[in-house]
Amino acid sequence: MTQQPQPLSQIQRMERLLDVCRRLGRSEDVEPLLQLVVTAACELTESRYAYILVYEKETELLKIDASRCRHKE
């Protein structure tokens, strides 16, 4: 039988947010940052899916720039 991961405590959530903020300030490469943000958002909200959409002016469409999918165990 597979155990469900335990929900994050308030302190763990704050530590995760602080880690994301620190990394945002140190990196200039956008793609890994977007992936970091979407992964953290998924973990912190205990969501199975998370996406970052960016509006493309030329096509007038939203484009998925980062995503995360977690399968239930």
Secondary structure as GFF3:
##gff-version 3
##sequence-region A 1 73
A	DSSP	alpha_helix	10	26	.	.	.	ID=ss1
A	DSSP	alpha_helix	30	44	.	.	.	ID=ss2
A	DSSP	beta_strand	49	56	.	.	.	ID=ss3
A	DSSP	beta_strand	61	69	.	.	.	ID=ss4
###
